[in-house]
Amino acid sequence: IAANRAAKGRTYGMSLDDLQSIVQDVYCAHIYNPCSDVFYAAAICVHVRPDTVYCSAWGHVAEYEDLSPVCLLAKGIYEWCASFGIDTLDIGIGGDDGLNRFKESLAFKRACDAQ
């Protein structure tokens, strides 16, 4: 996630340890290939309420961007939520770059078939 954000000139405001010190239920979801030892995509998810999971950060390895690994990861997180009766998956929206960031986020959400 950090490398993906750095490549786009963005930072993540706090470390995973800092986040875990504030919130108990923090999960790191990922798509990993043990044969090549590559994490294709990752997300930091927070179980904010019994019925809601919030994904606070997403990232992927740049060389696999054409394969949309984050969309596949989002599908897996959605299916995990559904299997545990979690009604709401908030895939987040960034606001650090204003309108351009919003457009990128909206394009991502549409690629994941979010509504």
URTA-V965030 format. One record per run of one state. SS is the DSSP state (hx for helix, st for strand, lp for the rest). FROM is the first residue (numbers start at 1). LEN is the number of residues. If there is no record, write none. Layout:
# URTA-V965030
ss->SS from->FROM len->LEN
ss->SS from->FROM len->LEN
This chain:
# URTA-V965030
ss->lp from->1 len->1
ss->hx from->2 len->6
ss->lp from->8 len->8
ss->hx from->16 len->7
ss->lp from->23 len->3
ss->st from->26 len->8
ss->lp from->34 len->4
ss->st from->38 len->12
ss->lp from->50 len->2
ss->st from->52 len->9
ss->lp from->61 len->1
ss->hx from->62 len->6
ss->lp from->68 len->1
ss->hx from->69 len->15
ss->lp from->84 len->4
ss->st from->88 len->3
ss->lp from->91 len->8
ss->hx from->99 len->13
ss->lp from->112 len->4
